[in-house]
Amino acid sequence: MELMYRALQYVRVNLPRRVIVENVDEPCGCQPIGGILGGMREYVWAEVVLCPRVNFGLPVLRKRRFWVGWLRA
């Protein structure tokens, strides 16, 4: 999580209009990431879980979680 926090330093400094973060959909990773992103009050966040097999017909079952952030006006 320390690496994730440091990687998001670019976002904190440059404030891009949109941000996309992706990780496997497992509580041990998603809960801390959600907490880090929730602390970035400059953004409104939405999240979605996608399964490569169900959503795209690919032979992979490992679900992925995506967070999309929009810079507040």
Order of alpha helices (4+ residues) and beta strands (2+ residues): alpha-alpha-beta-alpha-beta-alpha-beta
